[in-house]
Structures are given as structure tokens and as C-alpha cells.
Amino acid sequence: MENDDEEAQASSTSPPLIEPLLRRSAPNNTSQVAIVGAKLCPIESLDYEIIENDFLLKSEWDWRSQGMFEMFQYISIKWTLCFLVGLFAGLVGFFNNLAVENIAGSKFVITSNMMLARSFGKAFGVFAVSNFALTLFSSLITDFISPTAAGSGIPEVKAYLNGVDAPGIFSFRTLLVKIFGNIAAVSSSLYVGKAGPMVHTGACIAALLGQGGSKKYGLTWRWLRFLKNDKDRRDLVTCGSASGISAAFRSPVGGVLFALEEMASWWRSALLWRTFFTTAVVAIVLRALIDVCKSGKCGLFGKGGLIMFDVTSEDSAYHISDVPVVLVLGVIGGILGSFYNFVLDKVLRLYNLINKKGRAPKIVLACSISIFTSCLLFGLPWFASCRPCPAHASEACPTIGRSGNYKKYQCPPGHYNDLASLFFNTNDDAIRNLFSKNTDDEFHHFSVLLFFITSYFLGILSYGIVAPVGLFVPVIVAGASYGRYVGILLGSHTSLNHGLFAVLGSASLLGGSMRMTVSLCVILLELTNNLLLLPLIMLVLLLSKTVADTFNGNIYDIIMKRKGFPYLEAHEEPYMRQLIVSDVVRGPLLFFNGIEKVCDIVHVLQTTGHNGFPVIDEAVSNTPLLFGLVLRSHLIVLLRKKAFLHTPVATGMGAFKHFAADDFAKRGSGKSQNIEDIEITEEEMEMYIDLHPFANTSPYTVVESMSLAKALKLFRETGLRHLLVVPKTSSRSPVVGILTRHDFMPEHILGLYPNLKKSKWKRLRFRLPEILKFSKHLR
């Protein structure tokens, strides 16, 4: 794998490669490595620029140069792939829920039967061993088959949509491990979710479909040749990420808004239509399969599961006098959400110190968390007192079997254990129990408080293990218990029922941790099937996000930075207006002549990791002129095909006979060709290559006096990988440097100009050390 463009030609010296997450100071995003899942990988930039050269414009590869039929093919295949992404994402989402409900359900049924027989020791043994085995399976397949599948995958997909690629991020192995590993992890009673992994799963499905099959196995589809470029794959992956959220929460509109608000760095109306179509397909597939399962043909499925949420579906009454209580809920939720991010950041650093020691410590860590979780889930309900069954319960009390609000546990007949109804259940059923209406008297305040504290910290401890695990559902669980507890405390001062408090509590903690507003609001509305909650959820989300922003950032942005992804923010730093582009580019600049010797090309490719080289033409006049930019991947194709000349003479159209249309097609994510794999004889080294037909003749350029802030805006919004810097006067070299993603990273700029740190963009944030210092000063 070649190094990323962040090791740019613009830099004469490169910073040392420091493993992300281990730095005690601010992360160095100029590194060419990042932690993808649980694996340290080289990264490179994607290039969304349209290449214009003689070969591509005259080949059948470019649909823009073809007729109406080719244009129809191009548009049709886009919509067809969106349909297939939605179809497969819906099937995978349904399969995930079907598997989790049946695996976890069987475990709880067997354990509950042993509890009814008063065999408490055997029940704990079965419960703990089952969880241990499932966690061990998930960790083993992740670490041995695809370490890039660890975690939620949202930071990796978000970085990809910003223009950062890594090997294996969307491979078929990653897809399989993401599906089966997440099923095992969620079924093991760990406080993890399936929404984040479903986002990564949807993105994997989209990326694999967009690659057009596999040449290795002879599975290719010629129509997909038009989509073998970074721009179209980016759009398809965006649709895939939206379909993942839609499949996880049965929330088609929420999925579209999630992709727009959180994931995508580029958006346009055409993409909005295709994303909406994709999530609509997911919703139809899920509804059709759920209707099949209602006939009882899916085992335990249908008796629980977030995909079946239809809670608080009756009218919920609230008044203007309830608003102050809701405001308190939002403020505290924002503080708790920011603290959640702070602690999780520290835990991930600690886990990485353990994980870097090898495979055995990774597996031991995951299994230790599983044992600890099993002990808490089985042991803590014994501290709760048994409560008599309500006289007019809406379901059987006590509950016998898998799901329900009234778990018998160790209680005598006619009584139930309210804490067991929360702990001794899947996370989805715990959320349903907390969200349920007309249950204000079913949970004791001590039980809800204990469940909140436990779920809050177990969600943090469980996330960093080597397994495909998500954050969405654990945050919803903790937020629901927090909201329910506030409802118990303040219930006498408001007309809101405790189930509604639980929904608002989830919204406040989600807003405080993930800092999304519109998408989370719609997702929660689609989950609860109650549009009357809209004003309250909007208020809580806005308030919790505002409060949390004063302490730290979005949890996914924090994780992305700690992993080392060079993410380009939408805003520029103030000091960038004080710099011009020539202040950050550094020589020497490597370039090729229009007709270059083979040995010189091979030497440059072997000794550098650069991905783009200016082509300078001196044949027209005595003054060197910029002809274009040639990519490293294209040079390797020219060397591999041995398109050599005995004399340095332009070939013109004759050069095209050596190549097929798909030789220069963009390979799949993370795949590249290496110069070391090409064998060239001594005689061939003395030959020449005409670069004119293969160089991009219209690369983006900026004058050296342009402000860095203005250059960043152009670089990010057009999705560039290389931005050539040209001089103001014609008496100098036609190119003075190349701007890449590396040159816009704050760590690189502030490393060159440390005095600019004072003008760095800072939000109004309160940090714990500063607060303690200020309070000490007041004394």
C-alpha cells in the first residue's frame, strides 16, 4: 500500500509516524497511518476530480463523450444500484434482528426456566458462559479475519466520505465480520448497539456493488465501468450509510437526514433523491418481512426488538407548564452527554495501550468485560425488592419467559423484580419497558437510578473492545433510564408520564453525546410513532447540544481524531487568513517532462510515496509550461503495459493501442498496484514514455498569493487530492508546489508557525482543570 498524499510533495521533511490514540498531546493528523477499526493501517486520499486527458476523452470509458444510450445506462445503473443497496441492507437488518432475538431469547428462556426451578447457580453459569462464548466468538473473528470491522464503523465511513481511504475498510471480509460479529456481540448482553455497525454494513454493501464485481473470480459487469471512480462510489456509499440507519431503526427519513447531517461532506439534490429512494426500499423490505414474522414463523422474533418499536402511540398530553421540567432535562442531558464523551475518550486511550500488546490481550480484555457485565446483570437485581403485581396489568404478571415488564426472577408468586425487567433483557426490550406508557408505578426510583448508573458506564466500557459494536443503543438505554428517573423525581410537578420522560431523556443524552439535532429528532419520532412529541424533542435536542458543545465535541469526531484520520472541517481556522499558500508548501518539487525516461519514472516511484506529479513541457518554447498532472496509479499502468518508446518522440493516438478502457479505472477501496511488482529490464530502463495522452490537462491551480483559507474552501468543496500552486510571474518555474490534505491540517500549519496557536478557532468551552483553577482562585 502506498503512503497517503499527506506525505505531500510540498514538504521537504515529513513528521514521524506516531501511532494515533497513544499521543498524550493533541493528535497529529499529518500522519500517514490511522487506526481503522482495531488495526493500524496506511491511509490515502480519494480524488473526486474529473480527469480530462486525450485517452479518457476518446475512450468508451467516459459516458460524457458517448451518446444517449450510454447516458441512459449511466443513470439507470445508479438507480438500480440504489435499489440493490436498499434491498440488501433491509435483508441484513432483518436478519440481524432475527438472529439476535432468537439467540438472546433462547438464552434468557433457558436461564429463566432455571430461575423458576430455584437453580440460581446453574442459571448464572449458563448465562455467563453463553455471554462469554458469544463475546469470544465475536472478538476472535474480528481480530483474526478483519480487524477493520471493530467498533461502530461510523468514524471510518465518515472519514471516507470526507475523502480518506484505507485498505480493507469495505472488503467482503469486513462485511461478513461486521454482520456476524455484531450479532454475537449484541446477543452476549454487552451494552453495545447495532446501529453503528449497520451504517458500516450498508456502506460495505454499497462499495462492493459499486466496484462492479471481481476480476479475480471472473465476476464483472461491463455496465459498471462508468461508476469506477471515487465520486460515484462516494455517492453510493452515502446511500449505503443512510440505508444502515434506516434498517437499524426502521426510520427511512431519519436515515436520509442522518447521512446529510452527520456523514456526508458533499451533498446535492440528485443525491438526496437517490438516498431517499434507497431508504424507502429498506422500509418496504422490513415491513414485508415483519408481516411474515407476525404469523409466528420467525421463532422468538416479534416479541421484542427495536425494529418493532411502536411505543407511546397514543396521544401524549403536555402543557406549557411542563416546559421548565423539559429544560432541566435537556441541560442535565447535555452535561451527561459531554461527560460520556470525555470518559469514553480516556477509556479508548487505555484500551489502545492494551490492544497494542498483541492479540491475546485484546481477547482477554473483551472476555473480561463480558464476565464483568454478566456478574452485574445477574447480581444487581438481587438488591432490588420484590414488588406486588399491579391489579390491572396490561400483560401477564409475573412475566414467564423472554420479554415483558414483570420479570419474576427470585420473587415469590404474585410479585416481580423491576430491576430484573431492565437488566435481564436485551437492550431493545429494556428500552421498550422504559418507554412504555401507563407504567408510572412499575419501577422503583432506586432500581431506575441503579440501572442508569450501570448502563451509562457499561456502555463506555464495552465500546472499545475488539468486536463490531455500536454506541447508539447504549446511549438510548442510558438516556431512557435517566429520563425515567427524572420523571419519578419531578412527576408531581408535571403532567408528563414517565414513559414520555424516558423518550425525552434518550433525546437529551443522544444530543449531548452525538450533537445531532434534525436526524435524531426524526429517528425518535419514527421510533415512537408519535408526532405530538416533536416540539418537546426539538427543544431537548437543541438545549442538550448547546450545553454539551461548551465542554467538548461530537463523540464520532473525537473518535475520528483519536484514530488519526485527517478530516477536513467545513470551517477554516482564523489563522488561515493570515497565511498564503506559499507559506505552507515546501520544496523540492518533483515533476516529469512530457516525454520522460523510464528509469527516471521508476526511480521516483520507488523512492517516494507521492501520488501526483506535475508534467512540465518544454517542447513548445524555451519557457517551461505546465502541461498537466499525472497520477501515480496511471504511471504504474504505463509501466506494467510497457508502453515504451525507443526515441523521445510524441506518440499521439498510437499510444492508445496498448490499453483497454478499464486499465485506468479506479480500483476498489484500499486496493493499489505497487511498483515493486513490475519487472523492467535494463534495456527497457533506457526507453521513454510519452505522458501527454495520459496526464490530466486541466488540474485545479491556485496562485501562490491566495490565502490558505480560500484555498481550503476550494480544496474541500471540489473534493480535490492535489491542488497545484502556480507563481505570479512567468519568469519562474510553472509550478512552485502542490497542496494536499496534509497541508491544511492544523497540526502541520501550527508546527510550521507555533506563534499562530493563539488565533486558533476555539469554541466557548469549559474544561475541568480550568474550572477547578478558577474556583481555587475565588477562595
Sequence and secondary structure as in RCSB ss.txt:
>XXXX:A:sequence
MENDDEEAQASSTSPPLIEPLLRRSAPNNTSQVAIVGAKLCPIESLDYEIIENDFLLKSEWDWRSQGMFEMFQYI
SIKWTLCFLVGLFAGLVGFFNNLAVENIAGSKFVITSNMMLARSFGKAFGVFAVSNFALTLFSSLITDFISPTAA
GSGIPEVKAYLNGVDAPGIFSFRTLLVKIFGNIAAVSSSLYVGKAGPMVHTGACIAALLGQGGSKKYGLTWRWLR
FLKNDKDRRDLVTCGSASGISAAFRSPVGGVLFALEEMASWWRSALLWRTFFTTAVVAIVLRALIDVCKSGKCGL
FGKGGLIMFDVTSEDSAYHISDVPVVLVLGVIGGILGSFYNFVLDKVLRLYNLINKKGRAPKIVLACSISIFTSC
LLFGLPWFASCRPCPAHASEACPTIGRSGNYKKYQCPPGHYNDLASLFFNTNDDAIRNLFSKNTDDEFHHFSVLL
FFITSYFLGILSYGIVAPVGLFVPVIVAGASYGRYVGILLGSHTSLNHGLFAVLGSASLLGGSMRMTVSLCVILL
ELTNNLLLLPLIMLVLLLSKTVADTFNGNIYDIIMKRKGFPYLEAHEEPYMRQLIVSDVVRGPLLFFNGIEKVCD
IVHVLQTTGHNGFPVIDEAVSNTPLLFGLVLRSHLIVLLRKKAFLHTPVATGMGAFKHFAADDFAKRGSGKSQNI
EDIEITEEEMEMYIDLHPFANTSPYTVVESMSLAKALKLFRETGLRHLLVVPKTSSRSPVVGILTRHDFMPEHIL
GLYPNLKKSKWKRLRFRLPEILKFSKHLR
>XXXX:A:secstr
    TTS TT SS      TT  SSS  TTSSEEEETTEEEE EE   S    HHHHHSTT GGGS HHHHHHHH
HHHHHHHHHHHHHHHHHHHHHHHHHHHHHHHHHHHHHHHHHTT HHHHHHHHHHHHHHHHHHHHHHHHHH GGG 
S SHHHHHHHHHTEE TTTT HHHHHHHHHHHHHHHHTT S BSHHHHHHHHHHHHHHHHTTEETTTTEE GGGG
GG SHHHHHHHHHHHHHHHHHHHHT HHHHHHHIIIII SS  HHHHHHHHHHHHHHHHHHHHHHHHHTTT STT
TTSS GGG   S S     GGGHHHHHHHHHHHHHHHHHHHHHHHHHHHHHHHHHTT HHHHHHHHHHHHHHHHH
HHHHGGGGS  EE  TT SS SSB SS  S B TT  TTEE HHHHHHSS HHHHHHHHH SS TTSS HHHHHH
HHHHHHHHHHHHHTSSS  BSHHHHHHHHHHHHHHHHHHHGGG S  HHHHHHHHHHHHHHHHH   HHHHHHHH
HHHT GGGHHHHHHHHHHHHHHHHTT   HHHHHHHHHT     SS  GGGGG BGGGT  S    EESEEEHHH
HHHHHHH    EEEEEE SSSSS EEEEEEEHHHHHHHHHTT  BSSS   GGGGGGG  TTTTS  STT    G
GG    HHHHTSEEE GGGSBSS  EEETTSBHHHHHHHHHHTT S EEEE SSTTS S  EEE GGGG HHHHH
HH GGGGGGS       HHHHHHHHHHH 
